[in-house]
Amino acid sequence: MASNTNETAGPAVSCRGVGKIWAAGTSRAHEALQDIDLEIEPGEFVVLLGPSGCGKSTLLYLIAGLEQQTSGLLTYFGDAVTAPSPDRSLIFQETSLFPWLSVWENVSFGLQIRGDSEPDRRAAAKEVLQRVGLAEAGSKRPDELSGGMRQRVAVARALAMRPRVLLMDEPFAALDVQTRQKMQDFLIDVWRDSGASVVFVTHHIDEAVALADRVCVFTARPGRIKETVKVDLPRPRDPFSPECEELRKQLTQLLKDEVDRAFEEQENMAEAV
């Protein structure tokens, strides 16, 4: 894969003192992130866990280059992040597939924008659809697929660009419990094959325990990293094991005060309206 980044320059993503104020300089200004220090190594799976409104998604947008930080330094393999790049693909909770395009056309849409030929796009789509278990679905439309299958198409679309960093904003939140667990297993397999770093946002402690190499627990707004918990457990993980249960208890305790603070802030905002 061609890349302009210096991949020997250290971590895949580095945040040093990163902060973000939305609508800075206006009466609507509010601080979303404060003094974020975080390094994500190549091939690492990092989960951002915290209460609603704590800035987890904002950090993804900054890493993706969709927004600029207000303070601090954010780099990708040593280069400052100043704009979006296909090397850093973002997957949202909603799949945002184009209903009028077939699955393979959705998967290869970024390649089309890049100017790749149709034969190359078809070949790339076929390859990544095979990797996500949808090799026979290329000619279907999104509305012919289940929710879990549509999310796999969204992952395939991101993988078609061969990203070095995969950013995922609660991609399984709308799925039922059984499908969510299947998608978690699927994601681990795809991640291992791709070699990409993954930064995954969730509200769900069980999901963090199932997926992460490290869990970064965020405070209530303005979001700061309260504690980083290393998950040194082999995969696949038994959710009922004593080790996973102990980890759930630890994360629950770390989150409790922050969730209470977030609810109190939301109530105060509602009263002020």
C-alpha positions as CSV (number, residue, x, y, z in Angstrom):
1,M,0.0,0.0,0.0
2,A,1.4,3.4,-0.9
3,S,1.6,5.8,1.9
4,N,3.3,9.2,2.5
5,T,3.7,8.5,6.3
6,N,6.8,7.4,8.0
7,E,5.7,4.2,9.5
8,T,9.0,3.8,11.5
9,A,8.3,7.1,13.3
10,G,6.7,5.5,16.4
11,P,3.1,5.0,17.4
12,A,0.3,4.8,14.8
13,V,-1.5,7.6,16.6
14,S,-0.2,10.0,19.2
15,C,-2.2,12.6,21.2
16,R,-0.2,15.0,23.3
17,G,-2.3,17.5,25.4
18,V,-5.1,17.3,22.9
19,G,-8.2,19.4,23.7
20,K,-11.3,20.4,21.8
21,I,-13.7,23.3,22.4
22,W,-16.8,23.3,20.1
23,A,-18.0,26.7,18.9
24,A,-14.9,28.3,20.5
25,G,-15.2,32.1,20.9
26,T,-19.0,32.1,20.9
27,S,-21.7,32.0,23.6
28,R,-22.3,28.4,22.7
29,A,-18.7,27.3,23.4
30,H,-18.3,24.1,25.4
31,E,-15.2,22.0,26.1
32,A,-15.5,18.5,24.8
33,L,-12.0,17.2,25.5
34,Q,-9.2,18.3,27.8
35,D,-5.5,17.4,27.9
36,I,-5.8,14.0,26.2
37,D,-2.5,12.0,26.2
38,L,-2.7,8.7,24.3
39,E,-0.5,6.6,22.1
40,I,-1.9,3.8,20.0
41,E,0.7,1.3,18.6
42,P,0.5,-0.3,15.2
43,G,-1.9,-3.3,15.3
44,E,-3.3,-2.4,18.7
45,F,-7.0,-2.6,19.6
46,V,-7.9,0.3,21.9
47,V,-11.4,0.8,23.3
48,L,-12.6,4.2,24.5
49,L,-15.2,3.7,27.2
50,G,-17.2,6.4,29.0
51,P,-20.5,8.1,29.7
52,S,-22.6,9.8,27.0
53,G,-21.3,13.2,26.0
54,C,-17.7,12.7,27.3
55,G,-16.0,13.4,24.0
56,K,-15.1,9.8,22.9
57,S,-16.6,10.3,19.4
58,T,-15.0,13.8,19.2
59,L,-11.6,12.2,19.6
60,L,-12.3,9.8,16.7
61,Y,-13.2,12.8,14.5
62,L,-10.0,14.5,15.4
63,I,-7.9,11.4,14.6
64,A,-9.8,11.0,11.3
65,G,-9.0,14.6,10.5
66,L,-12.6,15.6,10.1
67,E,-12.2,18.2,12.9
68,Q,-9.1,20.0,14.2
69,Q,-8.1,20.0,17.9
70,T,-8.2,23.3,19.8
71,S,-5.0,22.6,21.6
72,G,-2.2,20.0,21.7
73,L,-0.6,17.9,19.0
74,L,-2.1,14.9,17.2
75,T,0.1,12.8,14.9
76,Y,-0.2,9.8,12.6
77,F,3.0,7.8,12.3
78,G,4.8,11.0,13.3
79,D,3.0,13.4,10.9
80,A,0.6,16.0,12.1
81,V,-3.1,15.2,11.4
82,T,-4.4,18.1,9.4
83,A,-7.0,16.5,7.0
84,P,-8.9,13.3,6.3
85,S,-6.9,10.4,4.8
86,P,-7.9,6.9,3.5
87,D,-5.2,5.6,5.8
88,R,-7.6,6.4,8.7
89,S,-11.1,5.1,8.0
90,L,-14.1,6.0,10.2
91,I,-17.1,3.7,10.6
92,F,-20.2,5.2,12.2
93,Q,-23.0,3.6,14.1
94,E,-25.2,4.1,11.0
95,T,-23.8,2.2,8.0
96,S,-24.5,5.1,5.6
97,L,-24.7,2.7,2.6
98,F,-26.1,4.1,-0.6
99,P,-29.4,2.2,-1.2
100,W,-29.3,2.7,-5.0
101,L,-25.9,1.0,-5.3
102,S,-25.1,-2.7,-5.1
103,V,-23.0,-4.1,-2.3
104,W,-19.9,-4.2,-4.4
105,E,-20.4,-0.7,-5.6
106,N,-20.8,0.5,-2.0
107,V,-17.7,-1.3,-0.9
108,S,-15.6,0.2,-3.8
109,F,-17.1,3.7,-3.6
110,G,-14.0,5.2,-2.1
111,L,-11.9,3.5,-4.8
112,Q,-14.1,5.0,-7.5
113,I,-13.6,8.5,-6.0
114,R,-9.9,7.8,-6.0
115,G,-10.1,7.0,-9.7
116,D,-9.4,3.3,-9.7
117,S,-10.6,1.4,-12.8
118,E,-13.8,-0.7,-12.7
119,P,-11.9,-4.0,-13.0
120,D,-9.6,-3.0,-10.1
121,R,-12.6,-1.9,-8.0
122,R,-14.5,-5.2,-8.7
123,A,-11.4,-7.2,-7.7
124,A,-10.8,-5.2,-4.5
125,A,-14.5,-5.5,-3.5
126,K,-14.5,-9.2,-4.2
127,E,-11.4,-9.6,-2.0
128,V,-12.7,-7.7,1.0
129,L,-16.2,-9.2,0.8
130,Q,-14.6,-12.6,1.0
131,R,-12.8,-11.5,4.1
132,V,-16.0,-10.4,5.8
133,G,-17.9,-13.5,4.8
134,L,-20.1,-11.9,2.2
135,A,-18.5,-13.2,-1.0
136,E,-21.9,-14.0,-2.6
137,A,-23.6,-10.7,-1.7
138,G,-21.9,-8.4,-4.1
139,S,-24.8,-7.9,-6.5
140,K,-27.4,-7.4,-3.7
141,R,-28.8,-4.0,-2.5
142,P,-28.3,-2.9,1.1
143,D,-32.1,-3.3,1.9
144,E,-31.8,-7.0,1.1
145,L,-29.4,-7.6,3.9
146,S,-29.8,-7.9,7.7
147,G,-28.5,-5.3,10.1
148,G,-25.4,-7.3,10.9
149,M,-24.7,-7.9,7.2
150,R,-24.9,-4.2,6.5
151,Q,-22.4,-3.5,9.2
152,R,-20.1,-6.1,7.6
153,V,-20.4,-4.2,4.3
154,A,-19.5,-1.0,6.1
155,V,-16.4,-2.7,7.5
156,A,-15.6,-4.1,4.0
157,R,-15.9,-0.6,2.5
158,A,-13.4,0.7,5.1
159,L,-11.0,-2.2,4.5
160,A,-11.1,-1.7,0.7
161,M,-9.1,1.5,1.3
162,R,-6.4,-0.5,3.2
163,P,-6.4,1.7,6.2
164,R,-3.6,1.6,8.8
165,V,-6.0,2.9,11.5
166,L,-9.7,1.8,11.7
167,L,-11.9,4.2,13.7
168,M,-15.2,2.7,14.9
169,D,-17.9,4.8,16.6
170,E,-20.3,2.4,18.3
171,P,-20.8,0.4,15.1
172,F,-22.8,-2.4,16.8
173,A,-25.0,-0.3,19.1
174,A,-28.2,-0.9,17.0
175,L,-27.8,-4.7,16.9
176,D,-29.5,-7.2,19.1
177,V,-27.3,-8.9,21.8
178,Q,-26.8,-12.2,19.8
179,T,-25.8,-10.4,16.6
180,R,-23.6,-8.0,18.5
181,Q,-21.6,-10.9,19.9
182,K,-21.2,-12.5,16.5
183,M,-20.0,-9.1,15.1
184,Q,-17.5,-8.8,17.9
185,D,-16.0,-12.2,17.0
186,F,-16.1,-11.3,13.3
187,L,-14.3,-8.0,14.0
188,I,-11.5,-9.6,15.9
189,D,-10.9,-12.0,13.0
190,V,-10.9,-9.2,10.5
191,W,-8.6,-7.0,12.7
192,R,-6.0,-9.7,13.0
193,D,-6.0,-10.3,9.2
194,S,-5.7,-6.6,8.4
195,G,-2.9,-5.6,10.8
196,A,-4.6,-2.2,11.3
197,S,-4.8,-0.4,14.6
198,V,-8.4,-0.1,15.9
199,V,-9.8,2.7,18.0
200,F,-13.3,1.6,19.1
201,V,-15.9,3.7,20.9
202,T,-18.5,2.1,23.1
203,H,-20.7,2.6,26.2
204,H,-20.8,-1.1,26.9
205,I,-18.4,-2.6,29.4
206,D,-19.0,-6.1,28.1
207,E,-18.0,-5.0,24.7
208,A,-14.8,-3.4,26.0
209,V,-13.9,-6.6,27.9
210,A,-14.5,-8.7,24.8
211,L,-12.5,-6.6,22.3
212,A,-9.7,-4.5,23.9
213,D,-6.0,-4.8,24.3
214,R,-6.4,-1.6,26.4
215,V,-9.5,0.2,27.7
216,C,-9.3,4.0,28.1
217,V,-11.9,5.1,30.6
218,F,-13.1,8.7,30.1
219,T,-14.3,11.1,32.6
220,A,-17.6,13.1,32.2
221,R,-17.3,16.2,30.1
222,P,-14.8,17.7,29.5
223,G,-13.5,14.3,28.6
224,R,-10.1,13.3,30.0
225,I,-8.6,9.8,30.3
226,K,-9.3,8.8,33.9
227,E,-7.4,5.5,33.7
228,T,-6.1,3.1,31.1
229,V,-6.7,-0.6,31.8
230,K,-4.6,-3.2,30.1
231,V,-6.5,-6.3,29.1
232,D,-4.0,-9.1,29.0
233,L,-6.3,-12.0,28.3
234,P,-6.2,-14.4,25.3
235,R,-8.8,-14.4,22.6
236,P,-11.5,-15.6,22.2
237,R,-12.5,-14.6,25.7
238,D,-14.9,-16.4,27.9
239,P,-17.2,-13.7,29.2
240,F,-18.0,-15.8,32.3
241,S,-14.4,-16.4,33.3
242,P,-13.3,-15.0,36.7
243,E,-10.8,-12.8,34.9
244,C,-13.4,-11.2,32.7
245,E,-15.8,-10.8,35.7
246,E,-13.0,-9.1,37.7
247,L,-12.3,-6.7,34.8
248,R,-16.0,-5.9,34.5
249,K,-16.1,-5.0,38.2
250,Q,-13.0,-2.8,37.8
251,L,-14.4,-0.9,34.8
252,T,-17.8,-0.5,36.4
253,Q,-16.3,1.1,39.5
254,L,-14.1,3.4,37.4
255,L,-17.2,4.5,35.4
256,K,-19.7,4.9,38.3
257,D,-18.8,8.4,39.4
258,E,-18.4,9.6,35.8
259,V,-21.8,8.4,34.8
260,D,-23.4,10.1,37.9
261,R,-21.6,13.3,37.0
262,A,-22.7,13.1,33.3
263,F,-26.4,12.6,34.4
264,E,-26.2,15.5,36.8
265,E,-24.7,17.8,34.1
266,Q,-27.5,16.7,31.6
267,E,-30.2,17.5,34.2
268,N,-28.7,20.9,34.9
269,M,-28.6,21.7,31.2
270,A,-32.2,20.6,30.8
271,E,-33.3,22.9,33.7
272,A,-31.4,25.8,32.1
273,V,-33.3,25.5,28.8
